[in-house]
């Protein structure tokens, strides 16, 4: 079955960095397969888009709040997608989720375009 397992979250001071990882299994992960995405959900707020990347890794899309700070990447040989987050602020505090998108090759920002989700990893940024 499809499994997405996030890791790498934790507590970091403002201005710090974290790299989130999402290990995927149970489906074809490589070139020609699925878009992968990261979303986040802060307490009391809706789940929002963070970044997504096509199957080859050549096309990436980042939310406006993450441009210049967040970078999504993937290693198809390791069935893993990453989210490098730099210059973190307390507003980045949230649970971060990895999700599997479609096979059209277009990174999508809508949660409705993703069919499988991980359990999430908590990111807490202290001021």
N, C-alpha and C positions, 0 to 999 in steps of 0.2 A: 504494500500500500504506500501511497505518497506520504512522505514524512519530511518536514522542514524543522530543523532544530537550530535555534539561535543561541549564540553565546557572545561573550565579550562585553556585556553591560557591566555597570558598576557605579561607584561613587567617584566623582572627579570634581576638582575645583574649577571654577570659572576660568576660561582661558586654556584649559587642558584639552586633551585629545583621547579618543577611544576608537578602536576598530571593532566593529561588530562583524560576526561571521554567521553564515547560515549554511548548514550542511544539508544537502538535499539527497533523498533516496526514493526509490520506488517508481521512478520515471526516467525517461531519456533526458539528459541534462544538456547535452552539447549543442554544437552548431546545428541550426535548422530546427531546434526544439523550442523551448519556452522562454518567453520574457520572464524576468524575475524582478521583483520590486521590494522596496522597503517602505513601510508606513509607520506612523507613530500615533500614540493616543495618550494625551495628558489627562490627569484626573478631572472628571466632569466635562470632558470635551469629546468631540467626535474624532474618529480615526482619520488622520490626514496623510496625504502623500508625502513621501520624503525623496525617493529616487527610484528609477527603474532602468533596466538595461536589456538590450536585445540578446538573442541567443549567442550571437558571435562575439558580443562584447564591444562592438564598434559604435553602437549608438546608445547614448545614455541621456537621461532626462533627470533634472534635479528641481526640486521645489525652489521657489524664489528665496525662501529664507535660508536655504542651504547652499545656494550658489556661492562659490568661492571658499566654502568651509567644508562641505560634504562631498565625498567622491564615492560613487558606486563602481564596483568592478566585479569580475567573476573569473574563476579559474575552472574551466570546463573539465580539465584533467582531474580535479579534486572534487567536482560536483559541489562547489561552494561559491557563494556570492558574498561580497563584503560591502560594508559601509564604513569608510574612513571619515571620522568626524573631528574636525579641528576647531579651535577657538570656540569652545563650547560656552554657552551661557545658561543661566538658570531656566530660561524659557525653553531650552531644549530638553528639560526634564520630562520624561514620558516612558511608556513601555513601547519598545520598538519591535515591530513585527516584520517577518519575511513572508513573502507571498509568491505564488506561482501565477504568472499571467497567461496570455494566450499564445498562439503559435503564428500570429501574423507578422511578428518581427518588429512591431512598433511599440516602443515603451509607452505604457498608458498610465495616466495619473488617477484614474477612477478605480476605487476599490471594487466596483462591480465587475471589472475586467479580470479579477483575480479569483481563482477557484479554490486554492488550498492555502492555508495559513499556518504559520508556526505558533507556538505558545507565547512567544514574546520574551524579550529580555529587558530588564529595567535599567534605565539610564537616569542617574540623579546627578545634577550639577549644582554644587553649592557655591554660594556667593562669597 
